[in-house]
Amino acid sequence: MLKFSRSKIFAILFVVLAGFWFAAPNAITESTLDDMPDWFPRDTIVLGLDLQGGSYMLLEVDVPAVIDERLVSLEDDVRRVLRQNNIRYTGLTTIQDTLDQTRIVDGENTIVQVTQNGTVYFSVSNEEDRERAFDFVEDLAQPITSNLIVVAAQTLDVIDEGDGRISLTYTDQGLNQIRTNAVDQSLEIVRKRIDELGTKEPTVQRQGDTRILVQVPGANIDTDIFSKTAKLAFHDVDTTASFEDIERGRVSSRSMILTEDPDTPDDPSDDRKVVLFKRPIVGGEHLTDAQPGVDQQTNLPVVNLTFDITGSRLFCEHTKRNVGKQFAIVLDDNVLSAPVIRDVICGGRAQISGSFTIDSATELSALLRAGALPAPLNVLEERSVGPEMGADSVAAGKIAAIIGFVAVMIYIVLSYGWFGIAANVALVINMILIGGALSLLQGTLTLPGIAGIVLTVGMAVDANVLVFERIREEVRLGKPPLSAVGTGYSQALSTILDANITTLIAAIILFQYGTGPVRGFAVTLAIGIITSVFSAVTLTRFMLSLWLRSRRPQAIKI
């Protein structure tokens, strides 16, 4: 247990020096840090909202936009069901119920018309077909589920209006489900966009029916990350529409007119307007990963996409059937490009190009990884907030932590002599390693995070006490110093690992299912467990090994 190879010694020194290196910016003033060379690290520990304040933003989910989208999808589903069952129909259309509402548009209050609800109508003249049609579209009205329990309420009202006319309207329960799902999904995506690694400890919570409260420690929130819904889809190009149809806006109800990215001159004709079928080939919900890259042929920035199994199959099957035809890559109702399918595209990978810079490709990749927002977000309020804890409370907490830390160090020295000094040196290095890790990960330090650090310091001391008490027992049995220390570490190691591994598992569970400060506590606890085991078991043992082998004492006092 006391023999260290050169590779182990190098690894120990590397970890310690790396901890000092990444923790160093925290000990330097901002002005001095600005004057340091470019190669010097600049990331410091970010203080949490409760310690230094931060940014506050109130967002509102544009639920009417979700209802609009659902009505378009419902109309498309009705068309598909009727055609699949060979039912002749006429007059398939959607009539929306609109309401004048004050909303924030481009930062100003504006009166706009928004969709409250709507009704999909169609007519079937043949009575037998009408009964079949009624049964088929009624299947679209699935019962609402809540926590895997089926509720009696239906999402749609299907009504026979007479004279061969059938209507479908979302029920109040269905609209409430749409609203709830949209806000819940937006909550999670906003959290991912702000904090992809889970170390910033933002507060993201629901406020009212359609609003989301966001608080982020430190710097101001970049509102650009909310300006894009990042809704990506691949659509077929409708080549049946003529130039005159496009100019007049007269296209099939199954199609839509979108504008191609003006900075991407793939096809400058038709004023860059493209007619696409509304139903996508593959939607963004089938994305599993998005990474920035560079096209090997053009040397321009691109975004590389990876689809799940379903998306891979759909994309592969579609390209097999449509070689030589055109399709479009659409992001937030804007056509990025409309290339021609030259060959079958299988394997679950695709690439989107456009007027990307490296920064914009990286930003878009991050947005796509976080997921598409179900609806646009309107910024209702944005301001800075002060720390939740007063300066006096923070100062008192610092003093208490310092006093406790010093008292523990004094107790260890009085109890174990030179062994206690070695443990204290390792304890200080442990704190530096924690600071370096938090700086490297850009973790946010809050009061719960400080509690996690204090807990790991106690565990590090506890590990040293277990080892030293075991060494005492070996010394009392008359074993020589090297043998006593080696046996002490080997006998106590399993107990130390058991205690720390179980705590680490608890930290992982807290990180997985917790949010905000709970995650922050889990992050600092997990980092502290790893560094405390390293400092208590490896670093202290290394220092004691050097002392014993250089001094070779005949007896030790502990």
C-alpha positions as CSV (number, residue, x, y, z in Angstrom):
1,M,0.0,0.0,0.0
2,L,3.0,2.4,0.5
3,K,4.7,1.7,-2.9
4,F,4.1,4.2,-5.6
5,S,5.3,3.7,-9.2
6,R,6.6,6.6,-11.3
7,S,3.3,6.7,-13.2
8,K,1.3,6.9,-10.0
9,I,3.5,9.7,-8.7
10,F,3.2,11.6,-12.0
11,A,-0.6,11.1,-11.9
12,I,-0.9,12.4,-8.3
13,L,1.2,15.5,-9.1
14,F,-0.7,16.1,-12.3
15,V,-4.1,16.1,-10.5
16,V,-2.8,18.4,-7.7
17,L,-1.2,20.9,-10.2
18,A,-4.3,20.8,-12.4
19,G,-6.4,21.7,-9.3
20,F,-4.1,24.6,-8.5
21,W,-4.1,25.7,-12.1
22,F,-7.9,25.9,-12.6
23,A,-8.5,27.3,-9.1
24,A,-5.9,30.1,-9.5
25,P,-8.3,32.6,-11.2
26,N,-10.4,32.6,-8.0
27,A,-7.5,34.1,-6.1
28,I,-6.8,36.9,-8.6
29,T,-8.7,40.2,-9.0
30,E,-10.6,40.8,-12.2
31,S,-8.2,43.6,-13.3
32,T,-5.2,41.4,-12.8
33,L,-6.9,38.5,-14.5
34,D,-7.6,40.7,-17.6
35,D,-3.9,41.4,-17.8
36,M,-2.9,37.8,-17.8
37,P,-1.8,36.0,-21.0
38,D,-4.5,34.3,-23.2
39,W,-3.3,30.8,-22.2
40,F,-4.0,31.5,-18.5
41,P,-7.4,30.1,-17.3
42,R,-10.1,32.7,-16.7
43,D,-13.1,30.7,-15.5
44,T,-14.0,31.3,-11.9
45,I,-16.6,29.9,-9.6
46,V,-20.0,31.5,-10.2
47,L,-21.8,32.6,-7.1
48,G,-25.5,31.6,-7.0
49,L,-28.6,33.8,-7.0
50,D,-28.8,33.6,-3.2
51,L,-25.2,35.0,-2.8
52,Q,-24.7,37.5,-5.6
53,G,-28.1,38.0,-7.3
54,G,-28.7,37.6,-11.1
55,S,-31.2,38.0,-13.9
56,Y,-34.9,37.7,-13.7
57,M,-37.2,37.0,-16.7
58,L,-40.9,36.3,-17.0
59,L,-41.9,34.5,-20.2
60,E,-45.3,33.6,-21.6
61,V,-46.0,30.6,-23.7
62,D,-47.9,31.5,-26.9
63,V,-50.6,28.9,-26.4
64,P,-52.8,30.2,-29.3
65,A,-49.9,29.4,-31.7
66,V,-50.0,25.8,-30.4
67,I,-53.8,25.6,-31.0
68,D,-53.2,26.9,-34.5
69,E,-50.7,24.1,-35.1
70,R,-53.0,21.5,-33.6
71,L,-55.9,22.6,-35.9
72,V,-53.7,22.3,-39.0
73,S,-52.6,18.8,-37.8
74,L,-56.2,17.8,-37.0
75,E,-57.3,18.8,-40.5
76,D,-54.5,16.8,-42.0
77,D,-55.3,13.8,-39.9
78,V,-59.0,13.9,-41.0
79,R,-57.9,14.1,-44.7
80,R,-55.6,11.1,-44.2
81,V,-58.2,9.0,-42.4
82,L,-60.9,9.7,-45.0
83,R,-58.5,8.9,-47.9
84,Q,-57.2,5.7,-46.3
85,N,-60.7,4.4,-46.1
86,N,-61.8,5.5,-49.6
87,I,-64.5,7.9,-48.3
88,R,-65.5,10.7,-50.7
89,Y,-65.7,14.1,-49.0
90,T,-66.0,17.8,-49.8
91,G,-65.5,21.1,-48.1
92,L,-62.7,20.0,-45.6
93,T,-61.8,23.3,-43.9
94,T,-61.0,24.9,-40.6
95,I,-62.8,27.9,-39.1
96,Q,-60.9,29.4,-36.3
97,D,-62.5,31.3,-33.3
98,T,-60.3,34.4,-32.8
99,L,-60.1,37.0,-30.1
100,D,-58.5,40.4,-30.0
101,Q,-55.8,40.3,-27.3
102,T,-53.0,42.5,-26.1
103,R,-49.6,40.8,-26.6
104,I,-46.0,41.8,-26.6
105,V,-44.7,41.9,-30.2
106,D,-41.1,43.2,-30.7
107,G,-41.1,44.5,-27.1
108,E,-44.3,46.6,-27.5
109,N,-47.9,46.0,-26.5
110,T,-49.9,45.2,-29.6
111,I,-53.5,44.3,-30.3
112,V,-53.4,41.0,-32.2
113,Q,-55.9,38.3,-33.1
114,V,-55.2,35.0,-31.5
115,T,-56.9,31.6,-31.8
116,Q,-59.0,30.6,-28.9
117,N,-60.3,27.4,-30.5
118,G,-61.5,26.3,-33.9
119,T,-63.6,23.7,-35.7
120,V,-62.7,21.4,-38.6
121,Y,-65.7,20.8,-41.0
122,F,-66.2,18.4,-43.9
123,S,-69.2,17.0,-45.7
124,V,-70.0,13.5,-46.9
125,S,-73.0,13.1,-49.2
126,N,-73.4,9.3,-49.1
127,E,-75.2,8.3,-45.9
128,E,-73.3,5.0,-45.5
129,D,-70.0,6.7,-46.0
130,R,-71.0,9.4,-43.6
131,E,-71.6,6.9,-40.8
132,R,-68.2,5.3,-41.6
133,A,-66.5,8.7,-41.6
134,F,-68.1,9.6,-38.3
135,D,-66.7,6.4,-36.7
136,F,-63.3,6.9,-38.2
137,V,-62.8,10.5,-37.1
138,E,-64.3,9.7,-33.7
139,D,-61.2,7.5,-33.2
140,L,-59.1,10.7,-33.4
141,A,-60.8,11.9,-30.1
142,Q,-58.6,9.9,-27.7
143,P,-59.4,10.1,-24.0
144,I,-57.2,12.3,-21.9
145,T,-54.5,10.5,-19.8
146,S,-53.1,11.8,-16.6
147,N,-50.3,10.0,-14.8
148,L,-51.1,6.9,-16.9
149,I,-54.7,7.0,-15.7
150,V,-57.4,7.3,-18.4
151,V,-59.8,10.1,-17.7
152,A,-63.3,9.9,-19.0
153,A,-63.1,13.3,-20.8
154,Q,-62.4,13.4,-24.5
155,T,-60.0,15.8,-26.3
156,L,-62.5,16.3,-29.2
157,D,-66.2,16.7,-29.8
158,V,-67.3,15.0,-33.0
159,I,-70.8,16.2,-34.0
160,D,-73.1,15.4,-36.9
161,E,-74.3,18.8,-38.0
162,G,-76.9,17.4,-40.4
163,D,-77.1,17.7,-44.2
164,G,-74.1,15.5,-44.4
165,R,-71.8,17.9,-42.5
166,I,-69.5,16.7,-39.6
167,S,-67.5,18.9,-37.3
168,L,-64.6,18.3,-34.9
169,T,-63.9,20.8,-32.1
170,Y,-61.5,20.6,-29.2
171,T,-63.2,20.3,-25.8
172,D,-62.3,22.5,-22.8
173,Q,-60.5,19.5,-21.3
174,G,-58.6,19.0,-24.6
175,L,-57.6,22.7,-24.7
176,N,-56.5,22.5,-21.1
177,Q,-54.4,19.4,-21.9
178,I,-52.8,21.2,-24.9
179,R,-52.0,24.2,-22.7
180,T,-50.6,22.1,-19.8
181,N,-48.4,20.0,-22.1
182,A,-47.1,23.1,-24.0
183,V,-46.1,24.8,-20.8
184,D,-44.6,21.7,-19.2
185,Q,-42.5,21.0,-22.3
186,S,-41.4,24.6,-22.6
187,L,-40.3,24.5,-18.9
188,E,-37.9,21.6,-19.6
189,I,-36.6,23.0,-22.8
190,V,-36.0,26.4,-21.3
191,R,-34.0,24.8,-18.5
192,K,-31.9,22.8,-21.0
193,R,-31.2,25.8,-23.1
194,I,-30.0,27.9,-20.1
195,D,-28.1,25.0,-18.4
196,E,-27.2,22.2,-20.8
197,L,-24.7,20.7,-18.3
198,G,-26.8,21.2,-15.2
199,T,-24.2,23.2,-13.3
200,K,-25.6,26.8,-13.4
201,E,-28.5,26.2,-11.0
202,P,-31.2,28.4,-12.7
203,T,-34.6,28.7,-11.2
204,V,-37.2,27.8,-13.9
205,Q,-40.7,27.4,-12.6
206,R,-44.3,27.7,-13.7
207,Q,-46.2,30.8,-12.8
208,G,-49.9,30.8,-13.5
209,D,-51.4,28.9,-16.4
210,T,-49.1,30.0,-19.3
211,R,-46.1,31.8,-17.8
212,I,-42.6,30.7,-16.9
213,L,-40.4,32.4,-14.3
214,V,-36.6,32.3,-15.0
215,Q,-33.9,33.4,-12.6
216,V,-30.2,32.8,-13.5
217,P,-27.3,33.7,-11.2
218,G,-24.7,36.2,-12.3
219,A,-24.7,37.5,-15.9
220,N,-27.8,38.7,-17.8
221,I,-29.8,36.1,-19.7
222,D,-29.3,36.1,-23.4
223,T,-32.8,36.5,-24.7
224,D,-31.7,35.2,-28.2
225,I,-32.0,31.6,-26.8
226,F,-35.7,32.2,-26.4
227,S,-36.3,34.0,-29.7
228,K,-36.1,30.8,-31.8
229,T,-38.5,27.8,-31.2
230,A,-35.8,25.7,-33.1
231,K,-38.5,23.6,-34.8
232,L,-36.8,21.6,-37.5
233,A,-38.5,19.6,-40.1
234,F,-38.0,18.1,-43.6
235,H,-40.8,18.7,-46.1
236,D,-41.5,17.7,-49.7
237,V,-41.5,20.5,-52.2
238,D,-44.9,20.8,-54.0
239,T,-43.9,21.2,-57.7
240,T,-47.5,21.4,-58.9
241,A,-47.9,25.0,-57.9
242,S,-47.2,27.5,-60.7
243,F,-45.5,30.8,-60.5
244,E,-48.9,32.6,-60.7
245,D,-50.3,30.5,-57.9
246,I,-47.4,31.3,-55.7
247,E,-47.6,35.1,-56.4
248,R,-51.4,35.1,-55.6
249,G,-50.9,32.8,-52.6
250,R,-53.3,30.3,-54.1
251,V,-52.0,26.8,-53.3
252,S,-53.5,23.5,-52.2
253,S,-54.8,23.3,-48.6
254,R,-52.3,20.6,-48.1
255,S,-49.4,23.0,-49.0
256,M,-47.9,26.2,-47.6
257,I,-45.7,29.0,-49.0
258,L,-42.5,29.7,-47.1
259,T,-39.6,32.0,-47.9
260,E,-36.1,30.5,-48.4
261,D,-33.3,32.0,-46.4
262,P,-32.2,35.1,-48.3
263,D,-28.6,34.5,-47.4
264,T,-28.7,31.0,-49.0
265,P,-29.1,31.6,-52.7
266,D,-29.6,27.9,-53.6
267,D,-32.6,28.8,-55.9
268,P,-33.2,32.6,-56.3
269,S,-36.2,32.1,-58.5
270,D,-39.8,32.8,-57.5
271,D,-38.6,35.6,-55.1
272,R,-37.2,32.7,-53.0
273,K,-40.7,31.5,-52.2
274,V,-41.1,27.8,-51.9
275,V,-44.3,25.7,-51.8
276,L,-44.1,22.8,-49.4
277,F,-46.5,20.1,-48.3
278,K,-47.5,20.7,-44.8
279,R,-47.0,17.2,-43.5
280,P,-43.3,16.8,-42.7
281,I,-41.2,13.8,-43.9
282,V,-39.3,13.8,-40.6
283,G,-39.8,16.1,-37.6
284,G,-37.3,17.4,-35.1
285,E,-38.7,15.1,-32.4
286,H,-36.8,12.3,-34.0
287,L,-33.4,14.1,-33.5
288,T,-31.0,12.5,-31.0
289,D,-28.0,14.7,-31.5
290,A,-26.9,17.9,-33.4
291,Q,-23.3,19.0,-33.7
292,P,-21.5,21.8,-35.5
293,G,-19.1,20.8,-38.2
294,V,-17.4,21.8,-41.5
295,D,-18.5,20.5,-44.9
296,Q,-15.5,18.7,-46.5
297,Q,-16.3,19.8,-50.0
298,T,-17.2,23.5,-49.5
299,N,-15.2,24.1,-46.2
300,L,-18.3,26.0,-44.8
301,P,-19.8,25.5,-41.4
302,V,-22.7,23.0,-41.2
303,V,-24.8,21.3,-38.6
304,N,-24.6,17.5,-38.5
305,L,-27.8,15.7,-37.4
306,T,-28.4,12.2,-36.0
307,F,-31.8,10.7,-36.0
308,D,-33.4,8.0,-33.8
309,I,-34.4,4.6,-35.2
310,T,-37.8,5.8,-36.4
311,G,-36.4,9.0,-38.0
312,S,-33.7,7.0,-39.7
313,R,-36.3,4.6,-41.2
314,L,-38.6,7.4,-42.3
315,F,-35.8,9.3,-43.9
316,C,-34.4,6.3,-45.6
317,E,-37.7,5.1,-47.0
318,H,-38.6,8.5,-48.3
319,T,-35.3,9.1,-50.1
320,K,-35.6,5.6,-51.7
321,R,-39.0,6.6,-53.2
322,N,-38.0,10.1,-54.2
323,V,-34.6,10.1,-55.8
324,G,-34.3,13.0,-58.2
325,K,-37.0,15.0,-56.4
326,Q,-36.6,18.1,-54.3
327,F,-37.2,18.4,-50.6
328,A,-36.7,21.3,-48.1
329,I,-35.0,21.7,-44.7
330,V,-37.2,24.1,-42.7
331,L,-36.3,25.8,-39.4
332,D,-38.9,27.9,-37.7
333,D,-40.9,28.4,-40.9
334,N,-37.9,29.5,-42.8
335,V,-36.4,27.3,-45.6
336,L,-32.7,26.9,-45.0
337,S,-32.2,25.0,-48.3
338,A,-34.1,23.0,-50.8
339,P,-31.7,20.4,-52.3
340,V,-32.5,17.6,-54.7
341,I,-32.3,14.0,-53.5
342,R,-29.3,12.6,-55.4
343,D,-29.1,9.2,-53.7
344,V,-30.7,7.2,-50.9
345,I,-29.9,8.6,-47.5
346,C,-29.8,5.9,-44.8
347,G,-27.8,5.4,-41.6
348,G,-29.6,8.0,-39.5
349,R,-27.4,10.9,-40.4
350,A,-28.1,14.1,-42.3
351,Q,-26.5,17.5,-42.7
352,I,-28.0,21.0,-43.0
353,S,-26.1,23.9,-44.5
354,G,-26.9,27.5,-45.0
355,S,-25.5,31.0,-44.2
356,F,-23.9,29.6,-41.0
357,T,-20.9,31.0,-39.2
358,I,-19.1,28.8,-36.7
359,D,-20.9,30.6,-33.8
360,S,-24.3,30.3,-35.4
361,A,-23.8,26.6,-36.2
362,T,-22.8,26.0,-32.6
363,E,-25.8,28.0,-31.3
364,L,-28.2,26.1,-33.6
365,S,-26.8,22.8,-32.6
366,A,-27.3,23.6,-28.9
367,L,-30.9,24.7,-29.5
368,L,-31.6,21.5,-31.5
369,R,-30.1,19.3,-28.8
370,A,-32.2,21.0,-26.1
371,G,-35.3,20.4,-28.3
372,A,-37.9,22.5,-30.1
373,L,-40.2,24.8,-28.1
374,P,-43.8,23.8,-28.7
375,A,-44.7,27.5,-29.1
376,P,-43.0,30.9,-29.2
377,L,-42.1,32.5,-26.0
378,N,-43.0,36.2,-25.3
379,V,-40.8,38.1,-22.9
380,L,-43.1,39.9,-20.5
381,E,-40.5,41.2,-18.0
382,E,-36.7,41.3,-17.7
383,R,-34.7,42.8,-14.9
384,S,-31.8,42.2,-12.5
385,V,-32.4,41.0,-8.9
386,G,-30.3,41.3,-5.8
387,P,-29.0,38.4,-3.7
388,E,-31.6,36.6,-1.6
389,M,-29.2,36.4,1.3
390,G,-28.0,39.7,2.7
391,A,-24.4,40.7,2.9
392,D,-24.4,40.2,6.7
393,S,-25.7,36.7,6.4
394,V,-23.1,35.8,3.7
395,A,-20.3,37.3,5.9
396,A,-21.5,35.4,8.9
397,G,-21.6,32.2,7.0
398,K,-18.0,32.7,5.8
399,I,-16.8,33.3,9.3
400,A,-18.6,30.3,10.6
401,A,-17.1,28.1,7.8
402,I,-13.6,29.4,8.5
403,I,-13.9,28.9,12.2
404,G,-15.2,25.3,11.8
405,F,-12.5,24.5,9.2
406,V,-9.7,25.8,11.5
407,A,-11.2,24.0,14.6
408,V,-11.2,20.7,12.7
409,M,-7.6,21.2,11.6
410,I,-6.4,22.0,15.1
411,Y,-8.3,18.9,16.5
412,I,-6.7,16.6,13.9
413,V,-3.2,17.9,14.7
414,L,-3.7,17.6,18.5
415,S,-5.1,14.1,18.1
416,Y,-2.7,12.6,15.6
417,G,0.5,14.8,15.5
418,W,2.5,14.6,12.3
419,F,-0.2,12.4,10.8
420,G,-2.7,15.1,11.5
421,I,-0.5,17.7,9.8
422,A,-0.3,15.5,6.6
423,A,-4.1,15.1,6.8
424,N,-4.6,18.9,7.1
425,V,-2.3,19.5,4.0
426,A,-4.4,17.0,2.1
427,L,-7.6,18.7,3.3
428,V,-6.4,22.1,2.1
429,I,-5.5,20.6,-1.3
430,N,-8.9,18.9,-1.3
431,M,-10.6,22.3,-1.0
432,I,-8.4,23.7,-3.9
433,L,-9.3,20.7,-6.0
434,I,-13.0,21.3,-5.4
435,G,-12.6,25.0,-6.4
436,G,-10.7,24.0,-9.5
437,A,-13.3,21.5,-10.6
438,L,-16.2,24.0,-10.0
439,S,-14.3,26.6,-12.0
440,L,-13.6,24.2,-14.8
441,L,-17.2,23.0,-15.0
442,Q,-18.5,26.6,-14.5
443,G,-20.5,25.3,-11.5
444,T,-22.6,27.7,-9.5
445,L,-21.9,27.9,-5.8
446,T,-25.0,28.5,-3.6
447,L,-25.7,27.9,0.1
448,P,-26.8,24.3,-0.6
449,G,-23.6,23.8,-2.6
450,I,-21.5,25.1,0.3
451,A,-23.4,22.6,2.5
452,G,-22.3,19.9,0.1
453,I,-18.7,21.0,0.4
454,V,-18.8,21.1,4.2
455,L,-20.3,17.6,4.2
456,T,-17.5,16.3,2.0
457,V,-14.8,17.9,4.2
458,G,-16.3,16.1,7.1
459,M,-16.2,12.8,5.1
460,A,-12.5,13.5,4.3
461,V,-11.7,14.0,7.9
462,D,-13.7,10.9,8.8
463,A,-11.7,8.8,6.3
464,N,-8.5,10.0,7.8
465,V,-9.7,9.2,11.3
466,L,-10.7,5.7,10.2
467,V,-7.2,5.1,8.8
468,F,-5.3,6.7,11.7
469,E,-7.3,4.8,14.3
470,R,-6.5,1.6,12.5
471,I,-2.8,2.5,12.4
472,R,-2.9,3.0,16.1
473,E,-4.2,-0.5,16.6
474,E,-1.4,-1.9,14.5
475,V,1.2,0.1,16.4
476,R,-0.2,-1.2,19.7
477,L,0.2,-4.7,18.3
478,G,4.0,-4.0,17.9
479,K,4.2,-3.8,14.2
480,P,7.0,-1.7,12.6
481,P,6.0,1.7,11.2
482,L,5.9,0.8,7.5
483,S,3.9,-2.3,8.1
484,A,1.5,-0.5,10.6
485,V,0.8,2.3,8.1
486,G,0.4,0.0,5.2
487,T,-2.0,-2.4,7.0
488,G,-3.9,0.6,8.4
489,Y,-4.7,1.9,4.9
490,S,-5.4,-1.5,3.4
491,Q,-7.8,-2.5,6.3
492,A,-9.7,0.9,6.3
493,L,-9.9,1.2,2.5
494,S,-13.0,-1.0,2.0
495,T,-15.0,0.9,4.7
496,I,-14.0,4.3,3.3
497,L,-15.0,3.2,-0.3
498,D,-18.3,1.8,0.9
499,A,-19.3,5.0,2.7
500,N,-18.3,7.3,-0.2
501,I,-19.8,5.1,-3.0
502,T,-23.2,5.0,-1.3
503,T,-23.1,8.8,-0.8
504,L,-22.0,9.3,-4.4
505,I,-25.0,7.2,-5.6
506,A,-27.3,9.4,-3.6
507,A,-25.7,12.5,-5.2
508,I,-26.2,11.0,-8.7
509,I,-29.9,10.4,-7.9
510,L,-30.3,14.0,-6.6
511,F,-28.7,15.4,-9.8
512,Q,-30.8,13.2,-12.0
513,Y,-34.2,14.1,-10.5
514,G,-33.5,17.4,-8.7
515,T,-33.5,20.9,-10.1
516,G,-31.9,24.3,-9.2
517,P,-30.2,24.3,-5.8
518,V,-30.8,20.6,-5.3
519,R,-28.7,19.9,-8.4
520,G,-26.1,22.3,-7.2
521,F,-25.9,20.5,-3.9
522,A,-25.5,17.2,-5.8
523,V,-22.8,18.6,-8.0
524,T,-20.6,19.9,-5.2
525,L,-21.3,16.7,-3.1
526,A,-20.2,14.4,-6.0
527,I,-17.1,16.5,-6.8
528,G,-16.2,16.7,-3.1
529,I,-16.6,12.9,-2.6
530,I,-14.2,12.2,-5.5
531,T,-11.6,14.7,-4.3
532,S,-11.9,13.8,-0.6
533,V,-11.3,10.1,-1.4
534,F,-8.3,11.1,-3.5
535,S,-6.9,13.4,-0.8
536,A,-7.6,11.2,2.2
537,V,-6.6,7.8,0.7
538,T,-4.1,8.6,-2.0
539,L,-2.6,12.0,-1.2
540,T,-2.2,11.5,2.5
541,R,-0.8,8.0,2.0
542,F,1.7,9.4,-0.6
543,M,3.0,12.1,1.9
544,L,3.2,9.6,4.7
545,S,5.1,7.1,2.4
546,L,7.6,9.8,1.5
547,W,8.2,10.7,5.2
548,L,8.5,7.1,6.3
549,R,10.9,6.1,3.5
550,S,13.1,9.2,3.9
551,R,13.2,9.4,7.7
552,R,12.8,5.6,8.4
553,P,11.7,6.1,12.1
554,Q,12.0,3.1,14.4
555,A,8.7,4.0,16.0
556,I,5.8,6.3,15.4
557,K,3.6,8.3,17.7
558,I,0.0,8.6,16.7
